[in-house]
Amino acid sequence: MANPENLRKQDQKLPKSRRKYPQSRVTQSLWILLALLVIAALVGMF
């Protein structure tokens, strides 16, 4: 299995139209992860 980080770095070298992983998709998943963590923390407090 390939390392996703390496795949993303290779992807950055490609011209924008050829990219498989748009930056927005990565940021979006990070925000969703962050939101889930916050919700989990809030639920854990009560």
Sequence and secondary structure as in RCSB ss.txt:
>XXXX:A:sequence
MANPENLRKQDQKLPKSRRKYPQSRVTQSLWILLALLVIAALVGMF
>XXXX:A:secstr
   HHHHHHHHHHS GGG SS HHHHHHHHHHHHHHHHHHHHHHH 
